[in-house]
């Protein structure tokens, strides 16, 4: 039985990956930061909480991570733990960098010193492309990050490559484009949309406030993407891969689609900060723009090119945007009813 260590197991990707690996007959060890509140609800949602071994450690403290490596004979490490809120990274750049950038090198140092046969996966991000320099972004597209979060992830990307090339370690990066699900954090725009619109549908909220509704993203389903993550560590050679759907939609399009699944017919009026979304059925304004949700620097457009993953990993996304949004809306409607 292989043993996999997942950092950030309590997050969306960690929970879906844990469930996937359990089905592959892995023993799953999850690293989680000790907290006064119980944040394992995603593991409960997927009905796997009692099947994983939770170990408490912090990515900013190397000794706590080292202890876990000494306790288990780990075969694969999936480094998903991070401060992953882009907007928050502007107000907490030092903390973001310590966790996301230095946390990665702490794990790589432990693997290098203890057992270089351990395979390592680093969760990189499409945010590293920033103000994009090519129409579609692939493994050869230049990076151009514009947030502390993206810059911290870029450090992790290059330090992973550096350890792979310098110490002959099996270390690879997955450059994942936006991936969502019913267990996405509500601080992320897609889940903010589906939860708030579900509340409006059942009379528990009146209006959804958003920032830049013209930002375009390549949105996939997290449950599909964890399979690609696992496949990267099963290859003969460690390489870096872009994981995406190859399609892009605006936040505005996502809102309109979510509204339709919740029984709303949203029309848009006005321009700029005065633009509003009106539910034609109730003739009420249910979406407004609020300047406070604009980032100091924002990416307007992202779309991934996953031809390499399709060829090498035999992977492609199974869930289209319609089915993803429907899945999220149904889950939130059930919750708030």
HELIX and SHEET records of a PDB file:
HELIX    1   1 UNK A   12  UNK A   23  1                                  12    
HELIX    2   2 UNK A   41  UNK A   45  1                                   5    
HELIX    3   3 UNK A   49  UNK A   51  5                                   3    
HELIX    4   4 UNK A   62  UNK A   71  1                                  10    
HELIX    5   5 UNK A   86  UNK A   91  1                                   6    
HELIX    6   6 UNK A   93  UNK A   97  1                                   5    
HELIX    7   7 UNK A   98  UNK A  102  3                                   5    
HELIX    8   8 UNK A  103  UNK A  114  1                                  12    
HELIX    9   9 UNK A  126  UNK A  129  5                                   4    
HELIX   10  10 UNK A  148  UNK A  167  1                                  20    
HELIX   11  11 UNK A  189  UNK A  201  1                                  13    
HELIX   12  12 UNK A  222  UNK A  232  1                                  11    
HELIX   13  13 UNK A  251  UNK A  261  1                                  11    
HELIX   14  14 UNK A  272  UNK A  274  5                                   3    
HELIX   15  15 UNK A  291  UNK A  293  5                                   3    
HELIX   16  16 UNK A  307  UNK A  312  1                                   6    
HELIX   17  17 UNK A  321  UNK A  336  1                                  16    
SHEET    1   A 7 UNK A  53  UNK A  56  0                                        
SHEET    2   A 7 UNK A  27  UNK A  32  1                                        
SHEET    3   A 7 UNK A   3  UNK A   7  1                                        
SHEET    4   A 7 UNK A  76  UNK A  79  1                                        
SHEET    5   A 7 UNK A 119  UNK A 125  1                                        
SHEET    6   A 7 UNK A 171  UNK A 176  1                                        
SHEET    7   A 7 UNK A 241  UNK A 243  1                                        
SHEET    1   B 2 UNK A 179  UNK A 180  0                                        
SHEET    2   B 2 UNK A 220  UNK A 221  1                                        
SHEET    1   C 4 UNK A 208  UNK A 210  0                                        
SHEET    2   C 4 UNK A 284  UNK A 289  1                                        
SHEET    3   C 4 UNK A 276  UNK A 279 -1                                        
SHEET    4   C 4 UNK A 266  UNK A 269 -1                                        
SHEET    1   D 2 UNK A 216  UNK A 217  0                                        
SHEET    2   D 2 UNK A 249  UNK A 250 -1                                        
END                                                                             
